[in-house]
Amino acid sequence: MGAAEQPGLGFAALLRQLRIGAGLTQEELAEAAGVSPRAVSDLERGIHRTAHKDTALLLAGALGVDGQARELFVAAARGRAPAPGVLASVQPQARAASWAAAGGVHGFPVALTSFIGREAATCQVAGLLEEHRLVTVTGPGGSGKTRLAGEVARQVAARFADGAWLAELAPVADPAHVAAVVAATLGVREQPGAPAAEALARALARQQVLLVLDNCEHVIGAAAALCAGLLAACDDVRILATSREPLRIAGEARCRLGPLALPDPDSLADVAGCEAVALFADRARSADAYFALTREVTPAVAGLVTRLDGMPLAIELAAAQAEALGVSGLVERLDERFALLAGADRLAPDRQRSLAAAVDWSYRLLDETQRRVFRAVSVFPAGFTLEGAEAVAGQGAASAVAHLVDCSLLSPPQAGPDGRLRYSMLETLRGYGIARLAEAGEHDDVAAALAGYALGVAEQASAGLQTRAGEPEAARWLDAEDASMRQVLAWAMSRDPQAAQRLAGALGWWWFLRGLRVAAFRVTWPGRWICSPRCGTPWRSGRRPGRWPTPWKAGRRRCGSSTGSPRQPRTPAVPWP
């Protein structure tokens, strides 16, 4: 009930509401005001219906009431102004008792499904909130940031006398309205002509509260400014934010939320206990009461959640269709995952109703250069270096890659087999990027750029393989670039046979060093044979590689001249895998 609807509100009730709104006991208020606890008690119980002017001024100061509201407060204490009007004026400066007095969690939706996994992340975020006043949970769309924040808030709400409050920022289209939306969520009234952020700061100045700001990424600047202002003005306020990128303000601690734990591909003994598999099984049972992780279906489920990158939203969308398509049917159709994984929950926000919408939400927040770089680097089939990104994306790639990491569209760089820092992209994001690349008409140009980059790496590494000192480093470099080399060679066979021959020639010695059987295949260029490894077939370990001819020599011997007919290779031609 608002102040205007409380005609019977007297000064006793007014004082009590303002004290509770300030988070003070009677003894604390008395001490802050310099009056006796008995005086405060008597006023709140109505034993004394009015207060002396000096006492009223002391109480107003202790409650943080100032300006015109202070004059109205003193008038009400003297019995010369109605208390409801005073409360309406004071509320922008102190929270209303209806929410100030209550602890617990407020504004969070009721969880209708079980919370599975994320124990380590939950403990980490709860621990960070003990040490830092601002914690931001970041991660790609569909990684479960909102759900995690809600679970953390429920666990730590008891630490905060005034509870934990959720302010949902996803519906906010104008960054200028962020502070007003948060204030409205907390029941803080704005004063005409005064910024909402100031009213919010005054209301929270004496509160011990956890404020959860969900989905900050599209209003990141305004959210960062509001957090900085609240942290400076409110000593006992702590903020837990969720965003696809950090706020980047002083005092922020960041928790990057990755995929759920995936099953070990080499051991299916404890697949049911894996987070990603457990989530799929739980949600599949919601859609089909007869679903069970049998011995026959478990390997397919493990493969499915792995191909879905362990992302909770993708797994839940897939599980919703387990009854209709079966697990094997889902696996077979994953190449069309964006059309397949959609429409599971009609009441979910638009960005969470399909896998495509979740990724598109992040993509649309990028500027044009960042979008172009995102599309270009999606052509890499595995990890890539910053030099590789610059080769396929051109100018502006370095800064754009850094931003894509911040936005959780690329994983932070990790040292590869060659020691170089390499970025990676989830399969789902890569598929989305490839689709946008084709849609923009850039696929052929980017694929050609990747071929040029791969050929340069292969020829440079090939030179290193010819020396004893450079051989180990060059071999490790090609190990790290293996997936790109395979993809480029397959592309070049149909698009640029000459480049395919150059690439195979440059890679020959590395194939030999890595113990891969050499099989010849003909490229679409008359009169030429080149060499390629048959994947996964090692040399027999009992032989000495030094006694065999190197692949590039063997290839040259089999090829003949550019104008003559090639000799029949010793091994039959096989297609590139």
C-alpha positions in Angstrom: 0.0 0.0 0.0 1.5 3.4 -1.0 1.7 6.3 1.3 -1.2 8.1 -0.3 -3.4 5.1 0.5 -2.6 5.1 4.3 -4.9 7.8 5.8 -4.3 6.4 9.3 -0.6 6.7 9.2 0.7 8.8 12.1 4.1 9.9 13.1 4.7 6.8 15.1 4.2 4.6 12.0 6.1 7.0 9.9 9.1 6.9 12.2 9.1 3.1 12.3 8.9 2.7 8.5 11.7 5.1 7.9 13.9 3.4 10.6 13.2 0.0 9.1 13.9 1.4 5.6 17.3 2.7 6.9 18.1 -0.8 8.3 18.4 0.5 11.8 17.3 -0.9 15.2 15.8 1.5 17.8 19.0 1.4 19.7 21.1 2.2 16.5 18.8 5.1 15.6 19.0 6.5 19.1 22.8 6.3 19.1 23.1 7.9 15.7 20.7 10.7 16.6 22.1 11.3 20.1 18.9 10.6 21.9 17.8 7.9 24.3 16.5 4.6 23.1 13.5 5.2 25.4 12.6 8.3 23.4 12.6 6.4 20.1 10.6 3.6 21.6 8.0 6.0 23.1 7.6 7.8 19.8 7.1 4.6 17.8 4.6 3.2 20.3 2.6 6.4 20.3 3.2 7.2 23.9 4.4 10.6 22.8 2.4 11.7 19.7 4.7 14.6 18.9 8.4 15.3 19.3 10.4 18.3 20.2 11.8 20.2 17.2 15.4 19.5 18.2 14.7 15.8 18.6 12.9 15.7 15.2 15.9 17.4 13.6 18.3 14.9 15.2 16.2 12.0 14.0 15.9 13.3 10.5 19.7 13.6 10.3 20.2 10.1 11.5 17.7 8.8 9.0 19.3 10.6 6.1 16.3 12.8 5.5 17.3 16.2 4.1 16.0 19.1 2.0 12.3 19.7 1.7 11.6 16.3 3.0 13.4 17.2 6.2 11.1 20.2 6.8 8.1 18.0 6.2 9.4 15.4 8.6 9.9 18.0 11.4 6.4 19.4 10.7 4.9 15.8 11.0 6.8 15.3 14.3 5.3 18.5 15.6 1.8 17.4 14.5 1.6 20.1 11.8 1.8 18.0 8.6 0.1 14.7 7.6 2.4 11.7 7.8 1.3 10.1 4.5 2.5 13.1 2.5 5.8 13.1 4.4 6.4 9.4 3.6 5.7 10.0 -0.1 8.3 12.8 -0.1 10.9 10.8 1.8 10.6 7.5 -0.1 13.0 8.6 -2.9 15.6 8.9 -0.1 14.8 5.8 1.9 13.3 2.5 0.7 9.7 1.8 1.6 9.3 -0.6 4.5 7.3 -3.1 2.3 10.6 -4.3 0.8 13.2 -2.9 3.2 12.2 -5.0 6.1 12.2 -8.3 4.1 15.2 -10.4 3.6 15.4 -13.3 1.2 15.3 -13.1 -2.6 12.9 -10.8 -4.5 12.0 -10.6 -8.2 13.6 -14.0 -9.1 11.3 -16.3 -11.1 10.3 -19.5 -9.4 12.5 -22.3 -10.6 10.3 -24.9 -12.2 13.2 -27.2 -13.2 16.1 -28.6 -11.2 19.5 -26.9 -11.1 22.0 -29.5 -12.4 25.8 -29.1 -12.2 27.7 -25.9 -11.8 28.6 -26.7 -8.2 32.2 -25.3 -8.7 31.0 -22.2 -10.4 28.3 -21.5 -7.8 30.9 -21.8 -5.0 33.3 -19.6 -6.9 30.8 -16.8 -7.5 29.6 -17.0 -3.8 33.2 -16.8 -2.7 33.9 -13.8 -5.0 31.0 -11.9 -3.5 32.6 -12.2 -0.1 35.8 -10.6 -1.3 34.5 -8.2 -4.0 31.6 -5.8 -4.1 31.0 -6.3 -7.8 31.1 -9.7 -9.5 30.2 -10.1 -13.2 29.4 -13.6 -14.6 30.2 -13.6 -18.3 29.7 -16.3 -20.9 28.2 -17.0 -24.3 24.5 -16.9 -24.8 22.8 -20.0 -23.5 25.5 -20.9 -21.0 23.2 -20.5 -18.0 24.3 -17.1 -16.5 20.9 -16.1 -15.3 20.1 -19.4 -13.7 23.5 -19.5 -12.0 23.0 -15.9 -10.6 19.6 -16.9 -9.2 21.1 -19.9 -7.4 23.9 -17.9 -6.0 21.5 -15.2 -4.8 19.4 -17.8 -3.0 22.5 -19.2 -1.3 23.9 -15.9 -0.1 20.7 -13.9 0.5 21.0 -14.6 4.3 24.2 -12.6 4.4 22.2 -9.5 3.5 19.8 -8.0 5.9 17.7 -6.5 3.1 17.9 -9.5 0.8 18.8 -10.0 -2.8 16.9 -8.2 -5.6 16.8 -9.0 -9.3 16.6 -6.2 -11.9 16.1 -7.7 -15.4 17.7 -5.4 -18.0 17.0 -7.5 -21.1 13.8 -5.6 -21.9 15.5 -2.2 -21.6 15.9 -0.8 -25.1 17.2 2.7 -24.1 20.4 2.8 -22.0 19.1 6.0 -20.4 16.3 4.1 -18.7 18.6 1.6 -16.9 18.6 3.4 -13.5 14.9 4.1 -13.7 14.2 0.4 -14.3 16.3 -0.7 -11.4 14.7 2.0 -9.1 11.2 0.8 -10.1 12.2 -2.8 -9.4 13.2 -1.8 -5.8 10.2 0.4 -5.3 12.2 3.6 -5.2 10.2 6.6 -6.3 11.8 9.2 -8.5 11.6 12.9 -7.8 10.8 15.3 -10.6 13.9 16.8 -12.1 16.2 14.5 -10.1 18.1 11.7 -11.9 16.9 8.2 -11.0 20.4 7.1 -10.2 20.7 9.7 -7.4 17.4 8.6 -5.9 18.5 5.0 -6.1 21.8 5.8 -4.4 20.1 7.7 -1.6 17.6 4.8 -1.1 20.4 2.2 -0.9 22.9 4.3 1.1 22.0 2.6 4.4 20.9 -0.8 3.1 22.7 -4.1 3.1 21.5 -5.6 -0.1 22.6 -7.8 -3.0 21.6 -6.3 -6.3 21.5 -8.7 -9.3 21.6 -7.0 -12.7 20.8 -9.5 -15.3 21.7 -9.2 -19.0 23.8 -6.1 -19.1 25.5 -6.6 -22.4 23.2 -4.5 -24.6 23.3 -1.5 -22.2 26.8 -2.2 -20.9 27.9 1.5 -20.7 24.8 2.6 -18.7 25.0 -0.5 -16.4 28.7 0.1 -15.7 28.0 3.8 -14.8 25.1 2.8 -12.5 27.2 0.2 -10.7 30.1 2.6 -10.3 27.9 5.2 -8.8 26.1 2.8 -6.4 29.3 1.3 -5.2 30.7 4.7 -4.5 27.7 5.9 -2.6 26.4 2.7 -0.8 29.0 1.0 1.4 26.9 -2.1 2.1 25.6 -2.8 -1.4 27.0 -5.6 -3.4 26.3 -6.2 -7.1 26.1 -9.5 -9.1 25.9 -8.8 -12.8 25.4 -11.1 -15.7 26.6 -10.1 -19.1 28.3 -11.5 -22.3 31.2 -9.1 -21.6 32.6 -7.5 -18.4 31.6 -4.1 -17.2 35.2 -3.0 -17.0 35.1 -0.8 -13.9 37.3 -0.5 -10.9 36.8 -3.3 -8.3 35.1 -5.7 -10.7 35.8 -9.5 -10.3 34.9 -11.6 -13.3 33.8 -15.2 -13.4 33.8 -16.7 -17.0 31.1 -19.3 -17.3 32.1 -22.0 -19.8 30.3 -25.2 -21.0 29.1 -27.9 -18.7 31.5 -30.8 -18.0 31.5 -33.1 -20.9 32.0 -36.9 -20.8 35.4 -38.4 -21.4 35.5 -39.8 -24.9 37.9 -42.5 -23.9 35.7 -43.8 -21.0 32.0 -44.2 -20.8 32.0 -45.7 -17.3 30.6 -42.7 -15.5 28.8 -40.9 -18.3 25.6 -40.6 -16.3 27.3 -38.5 -13.6 28.6 -36.0 -16.2 27.0 -32.6 -15.9 26.0 -32.2 -19.6 24.6 -35.8 -19.8 22.8 -35.4 -16.5 21.1 -32.2 -17.7 20.0 -33.8 -21.0 18.6 -36.9 -19.1 16.7 -34.7 -16.7 15.1 -32.5 -19.3 14.4 -35.5 -21.6 12.5 -37.2 -18.8 10.4 -34.0 -18.6 9.5 -34.4 -22.2 9.2 -38.2 -22.1 8.5 -39.9 -18.8 9.8 -43.2 -20.2 13.3 -41.8 -21.2 16.2 -43.7 -19.6 19.9 -43.6 -20.0 20.3 -47.2 -21.1 23.5 -48.9 -22.2 22.4 -48.5 -25.8 21.5 -44.8 -25.7 24.2 -43.5 -23.4 27.0 -43.3 -26.1 24.7 -41.4 -28.4 23.8 -39.0 -25.6 27.5 -38.5 -24.8 28.2 -37.7 -28.5 25.2 -35.4 -28.7 26.1 -33.2 -25.7 29.7 -33.0 -26.9 28.7 -31.8 -30.3 26.4 -29.2 -28.6 29.5 -27.9 -26.8 28.0 -28.6 -23.4 25.9 -25.5 -23.6 22.8 -25.7 -21.3 20.4 -24.0 -23.6 21.3 -26.1 -26.6 21.1 -29.3 -24.5 17.7 -28.3 -23.1 16.3 -27.5 -26.6 17.6 -30.9 -27.9 16.2 -32.8 -24.9 12.7 -31.3 -25.6 12.7 -33.1 -28.9 14.1 -36.4 -27.7 10.7 -38.1 -27.7 9.8 -37.0 -31.2 13.2 -37.6 -32.9 15.0 -40.0 -30.6 18.6 -39.4 -29.6 20.0 -40.9 -32.7 17.7 -38.8 -34.8 19.0 -35.7 -33.0 22.6 -36.6 -33.7 21.9 -37.2 -37.4 20.3 -33.8 -37.7 22.9 -31.7 -35.8 24.3 -30.2 -39.0 21.1 -28.3 -39.1 21.1 -27.5 -35.4 19.8 -23.9 -35.8 16.6 -25.1 -37.5 16.3 -28.1 -35.3 16.8 -26.5 -31.8 13.9 -24.1 -31.5 10.6 -23.4 -29.8 10.9 -25.6 -26.7 9.4 -23.1 -24.2 6.6 -20.8 -25.5 6.9 -18.5 -22.5 10.7 -18.1 -22.6 12.2 -14.7 -23.8 12.7 -14.5 -27.5 16.5 -14.8 -27.2 16.1 -18.1 -25.3 13.5 -19.8 -27.5 15.9 -21.0 -30.1 19.6 -21.6 -30.4 19.8 -19.2 -33.4 18.2 -16.4 -31.4 20.6 -16.9 -28.5 23.6 -16.5 -30.8 22.0 -13.8 -32.9 21.5 -11.7 -29.8 25.3 -11.5 -29.3 26.1 -11.1 -33.0 23.8 -8.1 -33.4 25.6 -6.3 -30.5 28.8 -6.2 -32.5 29.8 -3.4 -34.8 30.4 -4.1 -38.5 34.2 -4.7 -38.2 33.7 -7.1 -35.3 31.0 -8.9 -37.3 33.3 -9.2 -40.3 36.1 -10.6 -38.2 33.8 -13.0 -36.4 32.6 -14.3 -39.8 36.1 -14.7 -41.1 37.7 -16.5 -38.2 34.8 -19.0 -38.2 36.5 -20.5 -41.3 39.2 -22.0 -39.1 38.2 -25.6 -38.2 40.2 -25.5 -35.0 42.4 -23.2 -32.9 44.0 -20.3 -34.7 46.7 -17.6 -33.9 46.3 -13.9 -34.1 48.4 -14.0 -37.2 46.0 -16.4 -38.7 43.1 -14.2 -37.9 44.8 -11.2 -39.5 45.5 -13.2 -42.6 41.8 -14.1 -43.2 40.1 -11.0 -41.7 42.5 -8.3 -42.7 42.7 -4.8 -41.0 41.3 -4.4 -37.6 41.4 -8.1 -36.7 43.6 -7.8 -33.6 41.3 -5.4 -31.7 38.2 -7.2 -32.9 39.5 -10.6 -31.7 40.1 -9.1 -28.3 36.5 -7.8 -28.2 35.2 -11.2 -29.4 37.0 -12.8 -26.4 35.4 -10.3 -24.1 32.0 -11.0 -25.6 32.5 -14.8 -25.1 32.3 -15.4 -28.8 35.9 -16.7 -28.7 37.5 -18.6 -26.0 40.6 -16.9 -24.3 43.8 -17.9 -26.0 45.6 -21.0 -24.8 49.1 -22.3 -25.7 49.0 -24.8 -28.5 51.3 -27.7 -29.2 53.7 -25.3 -30.8 53.7 -22.8 -27.8 51.8 -20.2 -29.8 48.7 -18.7 -28.2 45.6 -20.0 -30.1 42.0 -18.8 -29.9 39.1 -21.3 -30.3 35.4 -21.1 -31.1 32.6 -23.4 -30.0 31.2 -25.6 -32.8 27.8 -23.9 -32.5 29.3 -20.5 -32.9 31.5 -21.6 -35.7 28.4 -23.0 -37.6 26.6 -19.7 -37.1 29.6 -17.8 -38.3 29.9 -20.0 -41.5 26.3 -19.4 -42.2 26.7 -15.6 -41.9 29.9 -15.8 -44.0 28.0 -17.4 -46.9 25.1 -15.1 -46.4 27.4 -12.1 -46.8 29.0 -13.6 -50.0 32.4 -13.7 -48.4 33.1 -17.5 -48.1 35.2 -17.9 -51.3 37.4 -14.9 -50.5 38.0 -16.0 -46.9 38.6 -19.6 -47.9 41.2 -18.4 -50.4 42.8 -16.2 -47.8 43.0 -19.2 -45.4 44.6 -21.3 -48.2 47.2 -18.6 -48.7 47.9 -18.5 -45.0 48.2 -22.3 -44.8 50.5 -22.5 -47.7 52.8 -19.9 -46.2 52.9 -21.7 -42.9 53.5 -25.1 -44.6 56.4 -23.8 -46.8 58.0 -21.9 -43.9 57.7 -24.9 -41.6 59.0 -27.2 -44.4 62.2 -25.2 -44.5 62.6 -25.6 -40.8 62.1 -29.4 -41.1 65.3 -29.6 -43.2 67.5 -28.6 -40.3 68.3 -30.5 -37.2 67.8 -27.4 -35.0 64.6 -26.3 -36.6 62.9 -29.7 -37.1 61.2 -30.1 -33.6 59.7 -26.6 -33.6 58.6 -26.8 -37.2 56.9 -30.2 -36.7 55.0 -28.9 -33.6 53.9 -25.9 -35.6 52.4 -28.1 -38.3 50.9 -30.4 -35.6 49.0 -27.3 -34.3 47.9 -26.3 -37.8 46.9 -29.9 -38.9 43.1 -29.3 -39.0 43.6 -26.2 -41.1 46.0 -27.9 -43.5 43.5 -30.8 -44.1 40.6 -28.4 -44.7 42.7 -26.2 -47.1 44.0 -29.2 -49.0 40.5 -30.6 -49.5 39.3 -27.1 -50.7 42.3 -26.5 -53.0 41.9 -29.9 -54.8 38.7 -28.6 -56.4 39.4 -24.9 -56.4 43.2 -24.4 -56.9 45.0 -27.7 -57.8 48.3 -25.9 -58.1 48.1 -24.7 -54.6 47.0 -28.2 -53.5 50.2 -29.6 -55.1 52.4 -27.0 -53.5 50.8 -27.6 -50.1 51.1 -31.4 -50.3 54.8 -31.1 -51.3 55.5 -28.8 -48.4 53.8 -31.2 -45.9 55.4 -34.4 -47.2 58.4 -34.5 -44.8 56.1 -33.7 -41.8 53.8 -36.5 -42.8 56.8 -38.8 -42.8 58.1 -37.7 -39.4 54.7 -38.2 -37.9 54.5 -41.8 -39.1 51.6 -41.4 -41.5 51.3 -43.9 -44.4 51.7 -42.1 -47.7 49.0 -42.7 -50.4 48.9 -41.0 -53.7 45.9 -39.3 -55.1 45.5 -37.3 -58.3 44.4 -33.7 -58.2 42.4 -32.2 -61.0 45.4 -31.1 -62.9 46.4 -33.4 -65.8 49.8 -35.2 -65.5 50.4 -34.6 -61.8 50.4 -36.9 -58.7 50.9 -35.6 -55.2 51.1 -37.2 -51.9 48.8 -37.2 -48.9 48.7 -39.1 -45.6 46.0 -41.7 -45.0 44.7 -40.4 -41.7 45.2 -42.5 -38.6 47.3 -45.3 -40.2 50.8 -45.3 -38.6 54.0 -46.8 -39.9 54.9 -50.1 -38.5 57.0 -49.4 -35.4 59.5 -52.2 -36.1 60.9 -50.4 -39.2 63.5 -47.7 -39.3 62.0 -44.6 -41.0 65.5 -43.6 -42.1 65.7 -46.4 -44.6 62.6 -45.3 -46.5 62.6 -42.5 -49.1 61.0 -39.3 -47.9 57.5 -38.7 -49.1 58.4 -35.7 -51.2 61.1 -37.6 -53.0 58.8 -40.6 -53.4 56.2 -38.2 -54.8 58.6 -36.6 -57.2 59.8 -40.0 -58.4 56.2 -41.1 -59.1 55.1 -37.9 -60.7 57.3 -37.8 -63.8 57.7 -34.6 -65.7 55.0 -31.9 -66.0 54.6 -32.8 -69.7 54.9 -36.6 -69.5 52.6 -39.3 -68.1 53.1 -40.2 -64.5 54.1 -43.6 -63.5 51.7 -45.8 -61.7 52.0 -45.2 -57.9 52.8 -48.1 -55.7 49.7 -47.6 -53.6 46.2 -47.0 -55.0 44.8 -43.6 -55.2 42.5 -42.7 -52.3 40.3 -39.7 -51.7 41.2 -37.2 -49.1 39.3 -38.1 -45.9 
